[in-house]
Amino acid sequence: MKKQSGLFGLITLLALAACSPSTPAPVAVTQTPEASPALPATWTPSPPPTETPLPSPTPFKPFEAKALTDNLNLRANPGYLFDVLQMLAKDTSFQVIAKSPGGEWIYVELADGKTGWLFAQLIATDQDLQQAPIREPENARLITGTVKNANGQPINGIQFMIQGAGTSAPRTDALTDDSGVFYAFLPASSAGKWYVSFTAVSCTSVVMDKDCNCLNGKCGSIEPALINVTLPQVEPLEFLWQ
């Protein structure tokens, strides 16, 4: 019996040993930092994008023109109410330097260096006078306005009379340009009430055909036909072509 109990104890010890969990030895873990990808040997940084410069405008070069008629008035400013500096004979040559806002008057330089303004329609040249740069007149007052149709489209070639109040009042005229705007320049001393009224339609207007007849035989009208302006003008005038 003693042998069996000893054997039973030995079996019990072996069973307990088999059921006891074994603790694994700790293992050291070393974390290697992530390496950056290798660049090609020939790699170079791309340059930053650059904007393509816009071409510079071609500077205006004065060109020669001539007087289309005798006794062409060279004036101190662009308008009929400014002093006449000199009268030019037909075919007198000069250099075109600039134009007034609206392009009705051209600033020129004579052979002797004298400068002044000539009415564009009395100048003869094979060049386009409207390519000249704009020159703002000095010592002048301005009356300006626009003419558009019911669709808001500008109407060119509409002529206005600009006249002061009273008998023998001074008068000048102005024609709308391709943007439907007219510019009437007056002496700087001009003051008081002036009248702006429609007078005519140029053959070059968009409301006329190539034979200088009203389009489709229907001539339009302007509204209002007359506006009073007290100088100095505050807001541009507005006219409707209908």
C-alpha positions as CSV (number, residue, x, y, z in Angstrom):
1,M,0.0,0.0,0.0
2,K,2.9,2.3,0.7
3,K,4.2,1.8,-2.8
4,Q,0.8,2.7,-4.4
5,S,0.5,5.9,-2.4
6,G,4.0,7.0,-3.3
7,L,3.3,6.3,-7.0
8,F,0.0,8.3,-6.7
9,G,1.9,11.2,-5.3
10,L,4.5,11.1,-8.1
11,I,1.7,11.1,-10.8
12,T,0.0,14.0,-9.0
13,L,3.2,16.1,-9.1
14,L,3.7,15.4,-12.8
15,A,0.1,16.4,-13.6
16,L,0.4,19.7,-11.7
17,A,3.6,20.4,-13.5
18,A,2.0,19.8,-16.9
19,C,-1.0,22.1,-16.1
20,S,1.1,25.1,-14.9
21,P,1.6,27.7,-17.7
22,S,5.1,28.4,-18.6
23,T,6.2,32.1,-18.8
24,P,8.2,32.8,-22.1
25,A,11.4,34.7,-21.8
26,P,11.1,38.4,-22.7
27,V,12.3,39.3,-26.2
28,A,13.7,42.7,-26.9
29,V,12.0,44.5,-29.9
30,T,14.0,47.2,-31.7
31,Q,11.9,49.6,-34.0
32,T,13.7,50.8,-37.1
33,P,12.7,54.3,-38.3
34,E,11.1,54.4,-41.8
35,A,13.7,55.4,-44.4
36,S,12.9,58.1,-47.0
37,P,12.8,56.9,-50.5
38,A,16.0,57.4,-52.4
39,L,16.0,60.1,-55.1
40,P,17.4,59.4,-58.5
41,A,20.9,60.5,-58.9
42,T,19.9,62.9,-61.7
43,W,16.9,64.4,-59.9
44,T,16.8,68.2,-59.6
45,P,14.0,70.4,-58.1
46,S,11.5,71.7,-60.6
47,P,11.6,75.5,-61.0
48,P,8.4,77.4,-59.8
49,P,6.0,78.1,-62.6
50,T,6.4,81.5,-64.2
51,E,3.8,83.7,-65.9
52,T,4.3,84.5,-69.5
53,P,4.6,88.3,-69.8
54,L,2.1,90.0,-72.0
55,P,3.5,91.7,-75.1
56,S,4.1,95.4,-74.6
57,P,1.9,97.7,-76.7
58,T,3.6,99.2,-79.6
59,P,4.4,102.9,-78.9
60,F,2.5,105.3,-81.1
61,K,4.6,106.9,-83.7
62,P,3.4,110.3,-85.0
63,F,2.6,110.3,-88.7
64,E,2.2,113.0,-91.4
65,A,-1.1,114.4,-92.5
66,K,-2.2,117.5,-94.5
67,A,-4.9,120.1,-94.5
68,L,-7.8,119.1,-96.6
69,T,-9.0,122.7,-97.3
70,D,-7.8,126.3,-97.3
71,N,-8.1,128.4,-94.2
72,L,-8.2,125.4,-91.8
73,N,-8.3,126.8,-88.3
74,L,-5.6,125.5,-85.8
75,R,-7.2,126.1,-82.4
76,A,-5.9,126.3,-78.9
77,N,-8.3,123.5,-77.7
78,P,-10.6,121.0,-79.3
79,G,-13.8,123.0,-80.1
80,Y,-15.2,125.9,-82.1
81,L,-15.2,128.2,-79.2
82,F,-11.5,128.3,-78.6
83,D,-9.0,130.8,-80.1
84,V,-7.6,130.4,-83.6
85,L,-3.8,130.2,-83.4
86,Q,-3.3,130.0,-87.1
87,M,-5.0,129.4,-90.4
88,L,-3.5,126.7,-92.6
89,A,-3.5,126.6,-96.4
90,K,-4.6,123.5,-98.2
91,D,-2.0,120.7,-98.3
92,T,0.0,122.2,-95.3
93,S,1.8,119.3,-93.7
94,F,1.9,118.5,-90.0
95,Q,2.5,115.6,-87.6
96,V,-0.5,113.9,-85.9
97,I,0.3,113.6,-82.2
98,A,-2.9,112.8,-80.4
99,K,-6.7,113.0,-80.4
100,S,-9.4,114.4,-78.1
101,P,-11.8,112.1,-76.2
102,G,-14.3,111.1,-78.8
103,G,-11.8,111.6,-81.6
104,E,-13.4,114.6,-83.3
105,W,-10.4,116.8,-82.9
106,I,-6.7,116.0,-83.6
107,Y,-3.7,117.4,-81.8
108,V,-1.0,118.2,-84.3
109,E,2.5,119.8,-84.6
110,L,3.5,122.0,-87.5
111,A,6.9,122.0,-89.1
112,D,7.9,125.1,-87.1
113,G,7.0,123.3,-83.8
114,K,3.7,125.1,-83.2
115,T,1.0,122.8,-81.8
116,G,-2.8,123.0,-81.7
117,W,-6.1,121.2,-82.6
118,L,-7.7,120.6,-86.0
119,F,-11.1,119.2,-86.8
120,A,-10.5,115.6,-87.8
121,Q,-12.9,115.6,-90.9
122,L,-10.7,118.3,-92.5
123,I,-7.5,116.3,-92.3
124,A,-6.2,114.3,-95.3
125,T,-4.1,111.2,-94.5
126,D,-3.8,107.5,-95.5
127,Q,-3.4,106.6,-91.8
128,D,-6.2,106.0,-89.3
129,L,-6.5,109.1,-87.2
130,Q,-8.2,107.2,-84.4
131,Q,-5.1,105.2,-83.7
132,A,-3.6,108.3,-82.1
133,P,-3.6,108.3,-78.2
134,I,-6.1,110.4,-76.3
135,R,-4.9,113.8,-75.0
136,E,-7.1,115.5,-72.4
137,P,-7.5,119.2,-73.2
138,E,-6.3,121.7,-70.6
139,N,-8.3,124.7,-69.3
140,A,-11.6,123.5,-70.7
141,R,-15.0,122.6,-69.4
142,L,-16.8,119.5,-70.7
143,I,-20.4,118.8,-71.5
144,T,-20.9,115.1,-72.3
145,G,-23.7,112.6,-72.8
146,T,-24.6,109.2,-74.3
147,V,-27.1,108.0,-76.9
148,K,-28.4,104.4,-76.8
149,N,-31.4,102.6,-78.2
150,A,-34.0,100.7,-76.2
151,N,-31.7,97.6,-76.2
152,G,-28.9,99.6,-74.6
153,Q,-26.8,99.6,-77.8
154,P,-24.7,102.8,-78.4
155,I,-25.7,104.9,-81.4
156,N,-22.8,106.7,-83.1
157,G,-23.0,109.7,-85.5
158,I,-25.6,111.6,-83.7
159,Q,-24.9,115.4,-83.8
160,F,-25.8,117.8,-81.0
161,M,-25.7,121.6,-80.8
162,I,-24.4,122.9,-77.5
163,Q,-25.4,126.6,-77.0
164,G,-25.3,129.1,-74.2
165,A,-28.4,131.1,-73.1
166,G,-29.3,134.5,-74.5
167,T,-29.1,136.2,-77.9
168,S,-25.9,135.7,-79.9
169,A,-25.0,133.0,-77.5
170,P,-21.8,131.0,-78.2
171,R,-22.4,127.6,-79.9
172,T,-20.4,124.5,-80.5
173,D,-21.3,121.0,-81.9
174,A,-20.4,117.5,-81.0
175,L,-20.9,114.0,-82.5
176,T,-21.3,110.7,-80.7
177,D,-18.4,108.3,-81.2
178,D,-18.6,104.5,-81.6
179,S,-19.4,104.1,-77.9
180,G,-22.4,106.4,-78.3
181,V,-20.7,109.2,-76.3
182,F,-20.3,112.9,-77.3
183,Y,-17.8,115.3,-75.9
184,A,-18.3,119.1,-76.2
185,F,-15.4,121.2,-74.9
186,L,-16.0,124.8,-73.8
187,P,-13.7,127.5,-72.6
188,A,-12.9,127.2,-68.9
189,S,-14.7,130.5,-68.2
190,S,-18.0,129.1,-69.5
191,A,-20.7,129.1,-66.8
192,G,-24.5,129.3,-66.3
193,K,-27.2,127.5,-68.4
194,W,-26.5,125.8,-71.7
195,Y,-28.8,124.0,-74.1
196,V,-28.0,120.6,-75.6
197,S,-30.2,119.6,-78.6
198,F,-30.2,117.1,-81.4
199,T,-29.5,118.5,-84.8
200,A,-28.6,115.8,-87.3
201,V,-27.5,112.2,-88.1
202,S,-24.1,111.5,-89.8
203,C,-24.0,109.2,-92.8
204,T,-21.5,107.1,-90.9
205,S,-24.1,106.3,-88.1
206,V,-25.3,102.8,-87.5
207,V,-28.9,104.0,-88.2
208,M,-28.0,104.9,-91.8
209,D,-27.3,102.6,-94.8
210,K,-24.4,102.8,-97.2
211,D,-26.3,105.3,-99.3
212,C,-26.9,107.6,-96.3
213,N,-30.5,106.8,-96.1
214,C,-32.4,105.8,-92.9
215,L,-32.3,102.0,-92.4
216,N,-35.4,100.3,-93.9
217,G,-36.7,103.7,-94.8
218,K,-37.5,104.5,-91.2
219,C,-35.7,107.4,-89.6
220,G,-35.6,107.4,-85.8
221,S,-36.0,110.1,-83.3
222,I,-34.3,111.1,-80.0
223,E,-35.8,111.5,-76.6
224,P,-35.6,114.1,-75.1
225,A,-34.9,116.4,-78.0
226,L,-33.4,119.1,-75.7
227,I,-31.8,119.1,-72.2
228,N,-30.7,122.1,-70.1
229,V,-27.3,121.9,-68.4
230,T,-26.0,124.3,-65.7
231,L,-22.2,124.4,-65.7
232,P,-20.2,122.8,-64.3
233,Q,-21.9,119.6,-65.4
234,V,-22.4,117.0,-62.6
235,E,-23.7,113.9,-64.4
236,P,-23.5,112.9,-68.1
237,L,-26.6,113.4,-70.1
238,E,-28.7,110.5,-71.4
239,F,-30.6,110.3,-74.7
240,L,-32.7,107.5,-76.1
241,W,-32.8,106.8,-79.8
242,Q,-36.1,105.3,-80.8
